[in-house]
């Protein structure tokens, strides 16, 4: 993700969330050295999705991921997630955490396919509407990335 991507990122963000992130929040996610901020684009260079996260002391936390509503369920989220996990492993992360709305069964299914498991719950974590977050974790990131890469090639 680059500063010039932000207008398109904000458009997808607004289409995806009742309480979207601000430009400043995304700018913080682009901090060199700790951030993983990726975009997925169509062959016509249209922004289809993005993922933001940070690596701290061997842990990667996925902070935000969204896909343009009209191209959901076409593998964009999977592609972004795999690219982010590879990058996090490359910079030394061993474990991955994220929060997901308890009602977002589609996202939960994607994360489970990558090996994430539910390890906790944050009560009323989300607003607009108020909802619990499930805390999901992926241990042994390097092994998970290697296995997923093999599966993608098969």
N, C-alpha and C positions, 0 to 999 in steps of 0.2 A: 504494500500500500504506500502510495506517495501522496504528498499534499494535493497534487492535481486530481487525485481520485475522490477527494472528499465530497464534492457536490453530488456525485453519483452515489457514493456510499450513504450520504445523508438521505437521499431519495429512497434507497432500498430500506434503510433503517426506519424511516417514517412509515413506509408501507408494511413493515413487519412488526412493529411494536407500538403499543398504546402510549408508552412513555419513552420516546426515542432518546438516544444519546445526543449530546450536543457536539458541535464541531470541535470544541476544546477537549472534550473527552476523547475523541478519536485522535486528536493531535498528541495527547499524552501517551496513547497506545503506540505511537510510532517512535518512541524513544529508542535510539540505537543501543544495542548491547543487551537489552533485557526484553525487548518486545519482539513478538512474532505477529506481523500485520500483513495479511495476504488478501489479494483480490482474485476473483475468477472472472474472466472475460470471454465473451462469445468470439467467434471467428471474425465478426464485424466490429470487434473492440467495444461492445456494450458490456458494462459492468453487470454481472449476474449474481455476484455474492461476495462476501468478505468474511474474514475471521480475524479476531484480535485476541492476543493472549500475552502472558509474560512468564519468563523463566526466572525463578529466584531459588537459590540454594538447592538445585537439583529437582525442583518441582516446576511443572508447567501448569499454569492456570488459564483455561480458556475463558475469556471475559465476555466475548460477544461473537456470535455467528449468525448470519442471516443470508437468505437467498431471495432474489427477486421472486415475488409470488407467482408470476406466470411461468417460471421455469423450475418450480419446485418438483421434487420427485423424479428428477432427470439425472441425478448423480452429481450435481454441483456441490452440495453439502459434503458428500462423501469425498470428492476430490479435494476440497478445501481442508477437510479434517485430516486426510492422509498426508497432505503436503505440510500441514502444521505439525503433525506428530513427527514426521521425518525431520523437520527443522529443529524441533525441540530436542529430539534425541541427539542430533548433530551437535548441539551446543551443551549437551551434558545432562539434560533432564532425565530422571529415572522413573518418575511417576507423574500422572496428569490428574487434575481435578477440574470439575465444572459444576455449575448449578443449572438446573433445568426445571421449568414449570412442571408441577406434578401432573397437570392436564396435558402436557405436550407429549403425547404418546409416540408421535412420529419421530421426534428428535430422540426420545429415549430409545426407540428401536434402533436408530442409526448408531447411537453410542454403544448399545449392547452388542451390535454386530462387530464393533471394533474391540470388544472385550471389557468395556466399562461395566462396573457393578455399582449398585446403590449402597452407599456407606453411611448415609445420614439424611436428615431433613432439617431445613431451616424454616421454622414457622413464620408465616406471613412475610416472607422475604420479598415477594413481589407486590407492587401496588398497581392499580389500574388494569384489571381488578386485583384485589388482595388475594394472594395465593401462596401456598407453601412451595419451596424449592426442594427438589431432591438433589443431594450432593452425590455426584458420581465420581468414581475413581478408576483409573487404569494403572495398575502396577506393572513393573517390568517393561517399561516403554520400549526399550531396544528390542526385546523379544517380540512384542506385539507388532512393532513396525516391520520387522523381518518377516513374520508370519503373514501379515497383511500384504506385503509386497509380493511374496510368493503366490498368494491366492490371486492377486491381481494379474500376475503373469500367466497363471494356469488357464 
